[in-house]
Amino acid sequence: MKLPRRRFLQLAAGAAALPAVTRMAAAQSYPARPLRMIIGYPPGGSADITARLTGQWLSERLGQPVVIESRPGAATNLATEAVVRAPGDGYTLLLVAPANAINATLYDKLSFNFLRDIVPVAGIIRFPNVVVVNPSLPIKTIPELIAYAKANPGKLNMASSGNGSTIHMSGELFKMLTGINMVHVPYRGGAPALTDLIAGQVHVMFDNVPTSAEHIKAGKLRGLAVTSTTRSGVLAGPAHGGRCPARLRGERVVRLGRADTPGEVIDAVNKAMNAVLADPKAQARFAELGASLLPGSPADFGKLLADETEKWGKVVKFSGAKPD
């Protein structure tokens, strides 16, 4: 169900017309019951780990349980639609990954408008990707990868977890920035793609750090660089601690609520989330996962989301990607 712009304006006007004392009382009593955090991925992955960690720590600060609800399917669109349809009362949150920004351009018809129908509340973490190759290739650095690809146009196969996935789009952004030609080979998920990369059936992949780290340390894959502007603490060392071009950034994970969520509620969750990110215990745990923190205001995230949606929109158009 699409949330028409007119209806959104009516909801906003109705909220503004409430007596100030009523709004203040609602903010002071929030949250009065458990919250739901919806993720668009199956249990066990980095999104699920992030949700469960932050849900636990938020619960300690807000005084209410945060229930994690997994709704995988349609490249996170099912989860986003569920949040758009939920009441805008601050009790339904969405864990957002770059797929949400990518989908805004990748899909021609969606029942919602990502930037219009949900509002940024608080940032959590950024997961970089890591550029990995099969060790049989005579490539040990990013400059060597670029030179090899230019000397052998169309001969390198680039694996991904599927058309339009963040792993795919990271590779396409790299191609766009460097002008190289690699053949995209989509898989039904990251695990089979990694399996074939280790076996030498494909050559290169822009994978998430948590899933490739152990294979790199074991020598089954060679890490060339991370897609962040700083070295990865998880992948330390000259062989796989380098950096890609600064504009090639890794995964960002943020949490949003409905567009008509009261500002006082948004501020309450934002304050609690920033308190979590300032906690040394949370900082240490996220560092173990290879993530960097994203504290800030809702306005900071509004700009970030708009910038990310615009950036990935250009990459989608460059690649000509279509959803599976």
Backbone hydrogen bonds in HBPLUS format (Angstrom, degrees):
<---DONOR---> <-ACCEPTOR-->    atom                        ^
c    i                          cat <-CA-CA->   ^        H-A-AA   ^      H-
h    n   atom  resd res      DA  || num        DHA   H-A  angle D-A-AA Bond
n    s   type  num  typ     dist DA aas  dist angle  dist       angle   num
A0008-PHE N   A0004-PRO O   3.12 MM   4  6.46 154.7  2.18 149.3 156.4     1
A0009-LEU N   A0005-ARG O   3.01 MM   4  6.33 157.1  2.07 151.9 157.3     2
A0010-GLN N   A0006-ARG O   2.98 MM   4  6.27 152.5  2.06 147.2 155.0     3
A0011-LEU N   A0007-ARG O   2.89 MM   4  6.16 156.6  1.94 150.0 156.2     4
A0012-ALA N   A0008-PHE O   2.93 MM   4  6.17 159.2  1.97 150.0 155.7     5
A0013-ALA N   A0009-LEU O   2.89 MM   4  6.07 159.1  1.93 147.0 152.8     6
A0014-GLY N   A0010-GLN O   2.89 MM   4  6.05 156.1  1.95 146.8 153.5     7
A0015-ALA N   A0011-LEU O   2.98 MM   4  6.23 154.2  2.05 147.2 153.6     8
A0016-ALA N   A0012-ALA O   3.00 MM   4  6.24 154.6  2.07 146.1 153.1     9
A0017-ALA N   A0013-ALA O   3.09 MM   4  6.28 132.1  2.33 138.8 150.9    10
A0017-ALA N   A0014-GLY O   3.20 MM   3  5.14 133.1  2.43  92.3 104.9    11
A0018-LEU N   A0015-ALA O   3.20 MM   3  5.47 159.5  2.24 106.8 112.9    12
A0022-THR N   A0019-PRO O   3.08 MM   3  5.38 126.4  2.37 104.0 117.1    13
A0023-ARG N   A0019-PRO O   3.26 MM   4  6.64 159.7  2.30 154.7 159.5    14
A0024-MET N   A0020-ALA O   2.93 MM   4  6.12 156.8  1.98 150.8 157.7    15
A0025-ALA N   A0021-VAL O   2.96 MM   4  6.09 154.9  2.02 141.3 147.9    16
A0026-ALA N   A0022-THR O   2.97 MM   4  6.21 155.8  2.03 147.5 154.0    17
A0027-ALA N   A0023-ARG O   3.00 MM   4  6.22 155.9  2.06 145.8 151.9    18
A0028-GLN N   A0024-MET O   2.93 MM   4  6.15 156.5  1.99 148.0 154.7    19
A0029-SER N   A0025-ALA O   3.01 MM   4  6.17 142.7  2.15 144.0 153.2    20
A0030-TYR N   A0027-ALA O   3.32 MM   3  5.22 150.9  2.41  96.4 104.8    21
A0035-LEU N   A0065-PRO O   2.95 MM  30  6.37 159.5  1.99 160.2 162.8    22
A0067-VAL N   A0035-LEU O   2.77 MM  32  6.08 160.6  1.81 165.4 158.5    23
A0036-ARG N   A0091-TYR O   2.82 MM  55  6.07 163.4  1.85 151.3 156.4    24
A0093-LEU N   A0036-ARG O   2.76 MM  57  6.03 168.2  1.78 159.2 163.4    25
A0037-MET N   A0067-VAL O   2.84 MM  30  6.06 162.6  1.87 157.4 157.5    26
A0069-GLU N   A0037-MET O   2.91 MM  32  6.02 168.2  1.93 147.2 148.8    27
A0038-ILE N   A0093-LEU O   2.81 MM  55  6.12 168.8  1.83 157.7 154.0    28
A0095-LEU N   A0038-ILE O   2.97 MM  57  6.16 170.4  1.98 161.1 162.1    29
A0039-ILE N   A0069-GLU O   2.93 MM  30  6.29 157.4  1.98 154.3 158.5    30
A0071-ARG N   A0039-ILE O   2.81 MM  32  6.00 172.7  1.82 173.6 176.1    31
A0049-ILE N   A0045-GLY O   2.99 MM   4  6.28 160.6  2.03 153.6 159.3    32
A0050-THR N   A0046-SER O   2.90 MM   4  6.03 163.6  1.93 146.6 151.4    33
A0051-ALA N   A0047-ALA O   2.89 MM   4  6.05 161.9  1.92 148.2 153.3    34
A0052-ARG N   A0048-ASP O   2.98 MM   4  6.14 162.9  2.01 150.1 154.3    35
A0053-LEU N   A0049-ILE O   3.02 MM   4  6.16 160.1  2.06 152.0 157.3    36
A0054-THR N   A0050-THR O   3.00 MM   4  6.10 174.1  2.00 155.6 157.3    37
A0055-GLY N   A0051-ALA O   2.77 MM   4  5.68 149.2  1.86 141.5 151.5    38
A0056-GLN N   A0052-ARG O   3.13 MM   4  6.09 156.4  2.19 135.2 140.5    39
A0057-TRP N   A0053-LEU O   3.13 MM   4  6.43 164.6  2.15 150.2 154.1    40
A0058-LEU N   A0054-THR O   2.76 MM   4  5.83 157.0  1.81 150.2 157.0    41
A0059-SER N   A0055-GLY O   2.96 MM   4  5.98 154.4  2.03 141.1 148.3    42
A0060-GLU N   A0056-GLN O   3.25 MM   4  6.56 147.6  2.37 141.4 148.8    43
A0061-ARG N   A0058-LEU O   2.99 MM   3  5.17 127.3  2.28  99.9 113.9    44
A0062-LEU N   A0058-LEU O   2.77 MM   4  5.95 154.8  1.84 161.3 169.4    45
A0063-GLY N   A0059-SER O   2.88 MM   4  5.47 139.1  2.05 139.1 146.0    46
A0077-ASN N   A0074-ALA O   2.99 MM   3  5.25 162.2  2.02 114.4 118.5    47
A0080-THR N   A0076-THR O   3.16 MM   4  6.41 162.3  2.19 151.4 156.3    48
A0081-GLU N   A0077-ASN O   2.94 MM   4  6.06 163.4  1.97 148.5 152.8    49
A0082-ALA N   A0078-LEU O   3.07 MM   4  6.25 150.3  2.16 141.9 149.7    50
A0083-VAL N   A0079-ALA O   3.22 MM   4  6.55 148.7  2.33 146.1 153.3    51
A0084-VAL N   A0080-THR O   2.99 MM   4  6.29 158.3  2.03 152.0 158.5    52
A0085-ARG N   A0081-GLU O   2.99 MM   4  6.18 149.0  2.09 147.2 154.6    53
A0086-ALA N   A0083-VAL O   3.16 MM   3  5.05 137.1  2.35  94.9 106.9    54
A0094-LEU N   A0256-LEU O   2.83 MM 162  5.18 153.1  1.90 153.0 159.1    55
A0256-LEU N   A0094-LEU O   2.93 MM 162  5.18 150.4  2.02 140.3 148.9    56
A0096-VAL N   A0254-VAL O   2.53 MM 158  4.97 174.1  1.53 168.5 166.9    57
A0254-VAL N   A0096-VAL O   2.81 MM 158  4.97 151.6  1.89 136.5 145.9    58
A0100-ASN N   A0097-ALA O   3.00 MM   3  5.93 151.8  2.08 129.9 134.2    59
A0101-ALA N   A0098-PRO O   2.99 MM   3  5.24 119.7  2.37 104.5 119.0    60
A0102-ILE N   A0098-PRO O   2.91 MM   4  6.21 159.6  1.95 157.9 164.7    61
A0103-ASN N   A0099-ALA O   2.81 MM   4  5.88 159.8  1.85 149.3 154.3    62
A0105-THR N   A0102-ILE O   3.14 MM   3  5.97 154.6  2.20 122.6 127.5    63
A0106-LEU N   A0102-ILE O   2.99 MM   4  6.05 165.9  2.01 149.0 152.8    64
A0107-TYR N   A0103-ASN O   3.14 MM   4  5.58 173.1  2.14 136.4 137.7    65
A0116-ARG N   A0113-ASN O   3.10 MM   3  5.33 125.9  2.40 103.5 118.0    66
A0117-ASP N   A0113-ASN O   2.80 MM   4  5.59 175.2  1.81 170.3 170.3    67
A0259-ALA N   A0117-ASP O   2.99 MM 142  5.02 141.3  2.14 132.1 122.2    68
A0119-VAL N   A0257-GLY O   2.73 MM 138  5.51 152.1  1.81 149.0 158.5    69
A0257-GLY N   A0119-VAL O   3.07 MM 138  5.51 160.0  2.11 156.9 159.0    70
A0121-VAL N   A0255-ARG O   3.23 MM 134  6.05 156.8  2.29 150.8 150.2    71
A0122-ALA N   A0255-ARG O   3.37 MM 133  5.66 166.6  2.39 149.3 152.7    72
A0255-ARG N   A0122-ALA O   3.06 MM 133  5.66 160.5  2.10 164.3 170.6    73
A0124-ILE N   A0253-VAL O   3.37 MM 129  6.05 149.6  2.47 156.1 153.9    74
A0294-LEU N   A0124-ILE O   2.95 MM 170  5.23 150.8  2.03 135.8 130.3    75
A0253-VAL N   A0125-ILE O   2.82 MM 128  5.52 161.6  1.86 170.0 168.9    76
A0126-ARG N   A0292-SER O   2.72 MM 166  5.22 147.7  1.82 151.6 159.7    77
A0292-SER N   A0126-ARG O   2.99 MM 166  5.22 159.6  2.03 145.1 149.8    78
A0127-PHE N   A0251-GLU O   2.55 MM 124  4.70 128.2  1.81 129.3 145.3    79
A0251-GLU N   A0127-PHE O   2.37 MM 124  4.70 110.3  1.83 166.9 165.5    80
A0209-VAL N   A0128-PRO O   3.44 MM  81  6.37 159.2  2.48 155.9 150.4    81
A0227-THR N   A0129-ASN O   2.78 MM  98  5.21 156.2  1.83 149.0 150.5    82
A0130-VAL N   A0207-ASP O   2.65 MM  77  5.43 154.1  1.72 156.0 165.5    83
A0207-ASP N   A0130-VAL O   3.05 MM  77  5.43 123.8  2.38 164.5 148.7    84
A0131-VAL N   A0225-ALA O   2.81 MM  94  5.49 167.7  1.82 171.2 174.0    85
A0224-LEU N   A0131-VAL O   2.76 MM  93  5.48 176.2  1.76 172.3 173.6    86
A0132-VAL N   A0205-MET O   2.91 MM  73  5.41 172.5  1.91 165.0 166.9    87
A0205-MET N   A0132-VAL O   2.92 MM  73  5.41 144.3  2.05 154.2 160.2    88
A0133-VAL N   A0222-ARG O   2.95 MM  89  5.33 153.6  2.02 143.0 151.1    89
A0222-ARG N   A0133-VAL O   2.94 MM  89  5.33 168.3  1.96 161.5 163.4    90
A0134-ASN N   A0203-HIS O   3.14 MM  69  5.58 143.4  2.28 143.2 148.4    91
A0137-LEU N   A0134-ASN O   3.05 MM   3  5.99 169.6  2.06 131.5 134.2    92
A0145-LEU N   A0141-THR O   2.99 MM   4  6.30 146.3  2.10 143.3 153.0    93
A0145-LEU N   A0142-ILE O   3.03 MM   3  4.94 116.7  2.45  95.2 111.2    94
A0146-ILE N   A0142-ILE O   2.96 MM   4  6.27 162.3  1.99 160.7 164.2    95
A0147-ALA N   A0143-PRO O   2.93 MM   4  6.11 163.4  1.96 147.0 152.0    96
A0148-TYR N   A0144-GLU O   2.87 MM   4  5.93 160.5  1.91 145.8 151.4    97
A0149-ALA N   A0145-LEU O   2.94 MM   4  6.07 162.3  1.97 148.9 153.9    98
A0150-LYS N   A0146-ILE O   2.97 MM   4  6.15 154.4  2.04 147.9 154.8    99
A0151-ALA N   A0147-ALA O   2.96 MM   4  6.12 145.3  2.09 142.6 152.3   100
A0152-ASN N   A0148-TYR O   2.89 MM   4  6.01 127.1  2.17 139.5 153.8   101
A0155-LYS N   A0152-ASN O   3.13 MM   3  5.60 159.8  2.17 139.7 137.6   102
A0154-GLY N   A0181-ASN O   3.08 MM  27  5.28 165.4  2.11 131.3 130.9   103
A0183-VAL N   A0156-LEU O   2.87 MM  27  6.21 157.8  1.92 165.9 167.0   104
A0203-HIS N   A0157-ASN O   3.06 MM  46  5.31 148.7  2.16 132.7 142.5   105
A0204-VAL N   A0157-ASN O   3.16 MM  47  6.45 158.0  2.21 160.2 162.2   106
A0158-MET N   A0183-VAL O   2.67 MM  25  5.72 169.2  1.68 150.3 154.1   107
A0185-VAL N   A0158-MET O   2.79 MM  27  5.76 162.7  1.82 149.1 147.0   108
A0159-ALA N   A0204-VAL O   2.88 MM  45  6.25 152.2  1.96 173.4 172.0   109
A0160-SER N   A0185-VAL O   3.19 MM  25  6.38 135.4  2.40 150.5 144.2   110
A0187-TYR N   A0160-SER O   3.02 MM  27  5.99 134.9  2.23 129.3 141.6   111
A0189-GLY N   A0161-SER O   3.15 MM  28  4.13 143.0  2.30 110.4 118.1   112
A0165-SER N   A0162-GLY O   3.12 MM   3  5.45 164.2  2.15 130.3 130.4   113
A0169-MET N   A0165-SER O   2.84 MM   4  6.13 169.8  1.85 159.1 161.3   114
A0170-SER N   A0166-THR O   2.90 MM   4  5.94 147.8  2.00 139.6 147.8   115
A0171-GLY N   A0167-ILE O   3.27 MM   4  6.49 155.9  2.33 141.5 146.9   116
A0172-GLU N   A0168-HIS O   2.96 MM   4  6.31 153.0  2.04 148.4 156.9   117
A0173-LEU N   A0169-MET O   2.83 MM   4  6.00 150.8  1.92 145.0 152.4   118
A0174-PHE N   A0170-SER O   3.06 MM   4  6.29 152.9  2.13 141.3 148.5   119
A0175-LYS N   A0171-GLY O   2.95 MM   4  6.27 154.8  2.02 145.8 152.7   120
A0176-MET N   A0172-GLU O   2.86 MM   4  6.08 153.7  1.93 144.3 151.9   121
A0177-LEU N   A0173-LEU O   2.92 MM   4  6.15 152.7  1.99 148.9 155.4   122
A0178-THR N   A0174-PHE O   3.01 MM   4  6.10 147.6  2.12 146.9 155.1   123
A0179-GLY N   A0175-LYS O   2.78 MM   4  5.43 141.9  1.92 145.7 152.3   124
A0194-LEU N   A0190-GLY O   2.91 MM   4  6.14 158.4  1.96 155.3 160.7   125
A0195-THR N   A0191-ALA O   3.00 MM   4  6.24 156.7  2.06 151.1 157.9   126
A0196-ASP N   A0192-PRO O   3.12 MM   4  6.32 160.8  2.16 145.2 148.5   127
A0197-LEU N   A0193-ALA O   2.96 MM   4  6.18 145.6  2.08 143.3 153.8   128
A0198-ILE N   A0194-LEU O   2.90 MM   4  6.12 162.8  1.93 155.7 158.6   129
A0199-ALA N   A0195-THR O   3.07 MM   4  6.26 145.6  2.19 138.1 147.9   130
A0200-GLY N   A0196-ASP O   3.01 MM   4  6.07 111.7  2.50 131.3 146.2   131
A0201-GLN N   A0196-ASP O   2.83 MM   5  5.07 142.1  1.97 157.7 157.4   132
A0200-GLY N   A0197-LEU O   3.13 MM   3  5.09 150.5  2.22  98.0 107.0   133
A0212-SER N   A0208-ASN O   3.31 MM   4  6.50 143.0  2.46 151.2 161.5   134
A0212-SER N   A0209-VAL O   3.19 MM   3  5.36 132.3  2.43 104.0 116.6   135
A0213-ALA N   A0209-VAL O   2.90 MM   4  5.59 145.4  2.03 164.1 168.2   136
A0216-ILE N   A0212-SER O   2.99 MM   4  6.21 150.8  2.08 158.2 167.5   137
A0217-LYS N   A0213-ALA O   2.96 MM   4  6.25 164.4  1.99 154.5 158.6   138
A0218-ALA N   A0214-GLU O   2.93 MM   4  6.06 141.3  2.09 138.9 149.3   139
A0220-LYS N   A0215-HIS O   2.90 MM   5  5.18 134.7  2.11 162.7 164.3   140
A0221-LEU N   A0215-HIS O   3.28 MM   6  5.68 143.1  2.42 121.6 118.7   141
A0219-GLY N   A0216-ILE O   3.05 MM   3  5.15 156.1  2.11 104.2 111.8   142
A0226-VAL N   A0242-GLY O   3.00 MM  16  6.22 166.0  2.02 136.1 132.4   143
A0244-CYS N   A0226-VAL O   3.02 MM  18  6.10 139.4  2.19 162.0 157.8   144
A0241-GLY N   A0237-GLY O   2.83 MM   4  5.27 104.9  2.40 155.4 171.5   145
A0248-LEU N   A0245-PRO O   2.90 MM   3  5.65 160.7  1.94 125.8 132.2   146
A0261-THR N   A0258-ARG O   3.16 MM   3  5.44 157.5  2.21 118.5 117.5   147
A0265-VAL N   A0262-PRO O   3.10 MM   3  5.41 124.9  2.42 104.3 117.4   148
A0266-ILE N   A0262-PRO O   3.10 MM   4  6.47 160.2  2.14 153.3 159.1   149
A0267-ASP N   A0263-GLY O   2.93 MM   4  6.14 161.1  1.97 151.1 155.8   150
A0268-ALA N   A0264-GLU O   3.05 MM   4  6.24 146.9  2.17 137.0 145.8   151
A0269-VAL N   A0265-VAL O   3.06 MM   4  6.40 161.1  2.10 156.6 159.5   152
A0270-ASN N   A0266-ILE O   2.92 MM   4  6.08 161.4  1.95 151.2 157.3   153
A0271-LYS N   A0267-ASP O   2.90 MM   4  6.01 159.4  1.94 146.3 151.4   154
A0272-ALA N   A0268-ALA O   3.11 MM   4  6.30 157.5  2.16 142.2 148.2   155
A0273-MET N   A0269-VAL O   2.86 MM   4  6.07 159.9  1.90 153.1 158.5   156
A0274-ASN N   A0270-ASN O   2.96 MM   4  6.14 161.6  1.99 151.8 156.3   157
A0275-ALA N   A0271-LYS O   3.06 MM   4  6.23 143.8  2.20 139.4 149.2   158
A0276-VAL N   A0272-ALA O   3.04 MM   4  6.39 145.6  2.17 142.7 151.8   159
A0277-LEU N   A0273-MET O   3.04 MM   4  6.40 158.5  2.09 149.9 154.7   160
A0278-ALA N   A0274-ASN O   3.10 MM   4  6.26 126.6  2.40 133.9 146.8   161
A0278-ALA N   A0275-ALA O   3.25 MM   3  5.10 136.9  2.45  91.6 103.4   162
A0279-ASP N   A0276-VAL O   3.02 MM   3  5.25 157.7  2.07 108.3 115.4   163
A0282-ALA N   A0279-ASP O   3.05 MM   3  5.40 117.8  2.45 108.4 122.3   164
A0283-GLN N   A0279-ASP O   2.97 MM   4  6.24 164.2  1.99 158.7 164.0   165
A0284-ALA N   A0280-PRO O   2.93 MM   4  6.04 157.1  1.98 146.2 151.3   166
A0285-ARG N   A0281-LYS O   3.11 MM   4  6.31 158.8  2.16 143.9 149.7   167
A0286-PHE N   A0282-ALA O   2.94 MM   4  6.12 167.9  1.95 156.9 159.8   168
A0287-ALA N   A0283-GLN O   3.00 MM   4  6.08 147.6  2.10 139.6 148.9   169
A0288-GLU N   A0284-ALA O   3.09 MM   4  6.37 144.1  2.23 142.1 150.7   170
A0289-LEU N   A0286-PHE O   3.03 MM   3  5.09 131.8  2.27  96.0 109.2   171
A0291-ALA N   A0286-PHE O   3.07 MM   5  5.43 166.8  2.09 152.3 148.3   172
A0290-GLY N   A0287-ALA O   3.01 MM   3  5.01 156.1  2.07 102.0 109.6   173
A0300-ASP N   A0297-SER O   3.10 MM   3  5.11 119.1  2.48  96.1 110.8   174
A0301-PHE N   A0297-SER O   3.22 MM   4  6.62 153.6  2.29 148.8 155.1   175
A0302-GLY N   A0298-PRO O   2.91 MM   4  6.22 141.2  2.06 142.9 154.5   176
A0303-LYS N   A0299-ALA O   3.21 MM   4  6.52 158.5  2.26 151.9 154.3   177
A0304-LEU N   A0300-ASP O   3.09 MM   4  6.37 159.1  2.13 143.0 149.4   178
A0305-LEU N   A0301-PHE O   2.85 MM   4  5.94 167.9  1.86 152.5 154.8   179
A0306-ALA N   A0302-GLY O   3.11 MM   4  6.26 157.8  2.16 142.6 148.7   180
A0307-ASP N   A0303-LYS O   2.88 MM   4  6.08 161.8  1.91 152.8 158.1   181
A0308-GLU N   A0304-LEU O   2.83 MM   4  6.03 161.5  1.86 152.8 158.2   182
A0309-THR N   A0305-LEU O   2.91 MM   4  6.01 160.1  1.95 147.4 152.6   183
A0310-GLU N   A0306-ALA O   3.06 MM   4  6.22 157.1  2.11 144.6 150.7   184
A0311-LYS N   A0307-ASP O   2.88 MM   4  6.08 161.8  1.91 150.1 155.6   185
A0312-TRP N   A0308-GLU O   2.91 MM   4  6.04 178.8  1.91 156.6 157.0   186
A0313-GLY N   A0309-THR O   3.01 MM   4  5.93 139.7  2.17 133.1 144.3   187
A0314-LYS N   A0310-GLU O   3.23 MM   4  6.53 148.6  2.34 145.0 151.0   188
A0314-LYS N   A0311-LYS O   3.14 MM   3  5.42 125.0  2.46 101.4 113.9   189
A0315-VAL N   A0311-LYS O   3.27 MM   4  6.68 150.3  2.36 142.6 150.9   190
A0316-VAL N   A0312-TRP O   2.87 MM   4  6.09 160.0  1.91 151.6 156.4   191
A0317-LYS N   A0313-GLY O   3.12 MM   4  6.32 162.8  2.15 145.6 149.8   192
A0318-PHE N   A0314-LYS O   2.93 MM   4  6.11 153.5  2.00 142.7 150.6   193
A0319-SER N   A0315-VAL O   2.90 MM   4  6.06 161.3  1.93 153.2 157.3   194
A0320-GLY N   A0316-VAL O   2.92 MM   4  5.94 139.2  2.09 144.7 155.6   195
